[in-house]
Amino acid sequence: MARSSKGRMNRRSRLLGRNARRRDVTVSERMHKLEVGTKVQLVPNAKYEDFPSPRYAGRVGTVVGKQGSAYVVELKDGSLTKRFITTAIHLKSC
C-alpha cells in the first residue's frame, strides 16, 4: 500500500532551520524593486508561500522579467537553464 506524501514541507524544518521559518521580513525587503538583468541570490524563506525549492538555496541567477508582483529568475543547473517565478522576499541582490 502506498504512503501519503505528508506535504511538501515534510522533514524540511531541520533543513531550513527553525530560525529560518521564524525570520521576520521587513517592509523594505518585501517592497524592494529589482531591475531586469540584475544578479540575485535565491534565499527561500519557508514562512512565506511561493518559495523556490530549498535545493536551489544560495544559487545566483538573473532577473529576466516580471510576472504580476513576482519576478522571473533564470539560472543554470548543470547544462539546463531553469526559470523560477518567485516574489522579492525570496531574492537578495548580489
Backbone bond lengths (Angstrom), bond angles and torsions (degrees), N, CA, C in turn:
res aa  C-N    CA-C-N  psi(-1)  N-CA   C-N-CA  omega(-1)  CA-C   N-CA-C  phi
1 M - - - 1.431 - - 1.524 109.90 -
2 A 1.312 116.99 137.52 1.465 121.84 -177.93 1.526 110.77 -76.64
3 R 1.334 115.05 147.36 1.458 120.74 177.14 1.521 109.77 -95.68
4 S 1.315 115.17 151.78 1.456 118.97 178.10 1.532 109.63 -77.09
5 S 1.310 116.66 157.32 1.460 121.05 -173.48 1.524 113.30 -77.97
6 K 1.312 119.48 -23.58 1.464 125.82 -178.29 1.525 112.49 66.28
7 G 1.318 117.95 19.47 1.462 121.68 174.38 1.503 114.01 90.01
8 R 1.331 115.26 166.44 1.451 119.45 -174.71 1.516 113.08 -78.87
9 M 1.327 118.95 -12.29 1.455 121.26 179.17 1.526 112.32 -96.28
10 N 1.317 117.72 8.51 1.453 121.23 179.99 1.524 109.83 -62.46
11 R 1.331 117.41 128.27 1.462 125.34 179.31 1.521 113.67 63.74
12 R 1.311 118.33 18.94 1.457 120.37 -177.93 1.525 112.98 -93.58
13 S 1.331 118.67 -16.90 1.460 119.25 -176.37 1.521 111.10 -65.18
14 R 1.333 117.83 -32.26 1.462 119.80 177.31 1.518 110.81 -71.98
15 L 1.340 117.19 -36.57 1.454 120.19 -178.09 1.522 112.03 -73.88
16 L 1.309 116.36 -41.66 1.456 119.77 -178.69 1.520 111.81 -85.00
17 G 1.309 117.48 -21.22 1.454 121.83 -179.44 1.512 111.23 84.66
18 R 1.293 116.18 140.87 1.454 119.75 -178.85 1.525 111.20 -65.06
19 N 1.324 117.64 -34.32 1.460 120.13 179.08 1.527 110.76 -66.39
20 A 1.320 117.14 -32.71 1.463 120.04 178.89 1.526 110.42 -67.20
21 R 1.313 117.54 -33.18 1.460 120.25 179.77 1.517 111.11 -73.60
22 R 1.334 117.83 -28.22 1.448 121.27 -177.50 1.524 112.84 -95.02
23 R 1.312 117.18 -1.69 1.460 120.45 -175.58 1.524 111.16 -61.18
24 D 1.310 115.90 124.86 1.458 120.41 178.68 1.519 109.33 -81.51
25 V 1.299 115.85 147.26 1.453 122.13 179.06 1.516 108.16 -111.13
26 T 1.316 116.05 130.26 1.454 120.38 -179.93 1.527 109.98 -78.05
27 V 1.306 115.23 166.29 1.456 120.75 179.63 1.524 110.34 -64.13
28 S 1.326 116.76 -37.41 1.460 119.50 -178.85 1.531 111.29 -67.26
29 E 1.328 117.96 -35.55 1.470 120.31 176.12 1.521 111.11 -66.55
30 R 1.304 116.22 -36.40 1.458 121.08 -178.17 1.529 111.62 -73.09
31 M 1.326 117.09 -31.45 1.454 121.63 -172.46 1.526 114.42 -103.07
32 H 1.347 119.15 -5.22 1.464 118.24 -172.79 1.522 111.76 -65.58
33 K 1.319 113.89 143.50 1.458 121.61 -176.04 1.525 109.20 -99.23
34 L 1.315 115.96 145.03 1.460 122.12 177.52 1.521 108.95 -122.99
35 E 1.300 116.19 138.57 1.459 121.71 178.03 1.529 109.33 -88.80
36 V 1.330 115.72 153.36 1.466 120.70 176.15 1.521 108.30 -66.73
37 G 1.330 115.88 131.42 1.461 121.37 179.58 1.512 113.95 101.80
38 T 1.336 118.57 -8.66 1.458 120.01 179.77 1.523 110.23 -78.74
39 K 1.323 115.57 149.61 1.453 122.29 177.22 1.527 108.74 -85.71
40 V 1.326 116.41 132.58 1.459 121.55 179.47 1.520 109.74 -133.09
41 Q 1.317 114.95 156.14 1.456 122.16 176.60 1.518 108.32 -108.25
42 L 1.339 117.52 135.70 1.461 121.75 177.86 1.526 109.08 -79.92
43 V 1.322 115.76 121.97 1.463 122.34 178.78 1.517 107.16 -127.92
44 P 1.351 118.48 88.00 1.466 119.29 -177.16 1.523 112.00 -66.90
45 N 1.308 115.74 126.85 1.452 122.43 176.97 1.524 106.47 -110.79
46 A 1.317 117.10 108.34 1.458 122.20 -171.89 1.519 113.29 -69.74
47 K 1.321 116.78 -13.45 1.460 119.67 -179.93 1.528 111.18 -68.39
48 Y 1.333 116.29 -28.01 1.458 121.70 -176.95 1.520 110.01 -110.91
49 E 1.322 117.08 146.00 1.456 120.59 -177.10 1.526 111.37 -76.57
50 D 1.313 115.43 172.73 1.462 124.40 -179.01 1.516 112.27 64.14
51 F 1.328 117.05 34.36 1.457 118.50 178.24 1.530 109.86 -91.20
52 P 1.333 116.88 147.90 1.460 119.96 178.45 1.522 110.55 -68.79
53 S 1.316 116.45 162.60 1.449 121.64 -178.62 1.526 110.22 -58.97
54 P 1.334 118.45 140.11 1.465 120.88 178.44 1.526 112.92 -60.05
55 R 1.319 117.46 -16.08 1.457 121.34 177.11 1.529 111.45 -60.22
56 Y 1.325 116.71 -30.65 1.456 121.28 -176.50 1.520 112.76 -99.22
57 A 1.319 118.64 15.50 1.458 122.10 179.75 1.523 110.14 -64.43
58 G 1.316 115.97 131.17 1.454 121.04 178.19 1.516 114.63 88.82
59 R 1.323 118.32 -9.05 1.464 120.67 179.63 1.520 109.95 -73.28
60 V 1.326 115.90 147.40 1.455 122.05 -179.35 1.514 108.78 -104.69
61 G 1.329 115.83 130.85 1.455 122.04 178.96 1.517 110.60 -135.50
62 T 1.315 115.51 -176.23 1.455 122.18 -178.21 1.521 109.61 -119.44
63 V 1.318 116.76 137.03 1.461 121.03 175.53 1.520 107.40 -75.69
64 V 1.353 116.34 121.05 1.465 120.50 -178.32 1.519 112.61 -109.32
65 G 1.323 117.53 -8.09 1.457 118.94 179.02 1.507 111.47 178.11
66 K 1.324 113.60 -177.32 1.452 121.15 179.53 1.513 108.22 -130.29
67 Q 1.334 116.51 140.81 1.457 122.10 179.57 1.519 107.23 -133.08
68 G 1.323 115.82 100.20 1.454 120.07 -173.79 1.510 109.28 68.58
69 S 1.332 117.78 -126.30 1.460 120.61 176.30 1.529 111.59 -95.80
70 A 1.332 117.48 0.55 1.464 122.12 -179.36 1.526 110.46 -97.83
71 Y 1.323 115.13 166.87 1.454 122.03 179.14 1.523 109.91 -114.22
72 V 1.323 115.92 147.38 1.456 121.98 175.43 1.521 106.63 -100.38
73 V 1.329 116.21 118.37 1.459 122.57 -177.62 1.516 108.37 -113.34
74 E 1.316 116.19 133.47 1.463 121.99 -179.55 1.519 108.34 -114.42
75 L 1.339 116.48 132.13 1.461 120.51 176.52 1.514 110.56 -143.61
76 K 1.323 115.09 161.26 1.458 121.22 -178.86 1.523 108.92 -94.28
77 D 1.331 115.41 133.01 1.461 122.22 175.02 1.519 106.32 -123.79
78 G 1.320 115.58 90.69 1.456 119.72 -172.79 1.518 108.98 71.71
79 S 1.326 117.20 -120.63 1.461 120.50 177.94 1.524 112.02 -96.86
80 L 1.329 117.58 -3.62 1.463 121.52 -178.61 1.531 111.01 -94.46
81 T 1.309 116.00 147.27 1.454 122.04 172.34 1.518 107.65 -104.33
82 K 1.331 115.96 123.24 1.459 120.52 -177.41 1.516 110.09 -115.84
83 R 1.340 115.23 148.31 1.457 121.80 178.73 1.520 109.68 -117.38
84 F 1.323 115.54 136.03 1.448 122.38 177.81 1.514 108.45 -121.67
85 I 1.312 116.53 137.82 1.459 122.15 174.58 1.525 106.14 -109.87
86 T 1.317 115.76 111.66 1.459 120.72 -175.84 1.521 110.83 -147.57
87 T 1.303 115.94 160.34 1.457 121.21 -178.08 1.526 110.15 -83.15
88 A 1.334 116.25 170.31 1.458 122.18 -176.19 1.534 112.98 -67.95
89 I 1.308 117.83 -18.31 1.466 121.51 179.55 1.531 110.28 -61.44
90 H 1.317 116.75 -33.90 1.464 121.73 -174.81 1.523 112.74 -95.18
91 L 1.317 117.98 10.55 1.461 122.01 -178.58 1.516 110.70 -121.81
92 K 1.335 115.88 142.63 1.462 121.55 177.69 1.520 107.41 -130.82
93 S 1.325 117.40 130.05 1.465 121.45 -179.20 1.517 110.08 -67.87
94 C 1.322 115.36 142.77 1.482 121.03 178.08 1.509 111.21 -98.32
